[in-house]
Every structure is written in C-alpha cells, then in structure tokens.
C-alpha cells in the first residue's frame, strides 16, 4: 500500500517536472513526504526483524 502511494507520488512528481513550475513545488513537497514515510517504514521494519 505504501509503495503504491510512493510510486503514484513519484509519477506525479515527474509530471510536475514536465508541466512546469506551477504545480512542481507542491509535487516536490509530496515526494519529500513520501520519501520520509518510506524511510521511516524501512527503519521500523528493520527493528521488528
């Protein structure tokens, strides 16, 4: 589920790079949030193992 959200946000970020600066800043912010969530999941997953 989280990986799906990450991929969707990554695609939206790439579209933002193509479409211009209007939505680019918002999509970059979403990408940064998605990366933070993935890193937190990886760190907490390693502790559980």
N, C-alpha and C positions, 0 to 999 in steps of 0.2 A: 504494500500500500504506500509506504513512504517512498520507495524507489519510483513508483509510478508518478507521484507528485513531483519528485525531483526531476524526472525526465520531462514531464509537462512544462515545468518552470524553465528547464534548460531550453526547450524548443521555443517557448515564448521569449526568452532572453535573446536567442538567435534572431527571431523575428524582429525584436526591438532594435537590434543592431542594423538590420536591413531597412526597416521602415523609417528610422530617423531618431532624433533626439526627443521627440515629444513624449513618447511612452518609454523610451530607453531607460531613463532614470528609475522609473517605477519597477520595470522588469529587472534591472540590475539589483535593486533592493530585494526583490523576491528571490532572486538567485542566491544572494548572500544569505538570506534567511534559510533557504533550502540547504545550502552547504553546511550551515551551522547545525541544523537539525540532523543531517546525515552524520556529521562528525560526532555529535552527542550520542546518536544511536550506536555508532561503532564503538565508542569508548565504553558506554554502559553495557554493550553486548559482550565485550571482552571481559569485563568484570564478572559477568554472570557465568562465563565459562570457567 
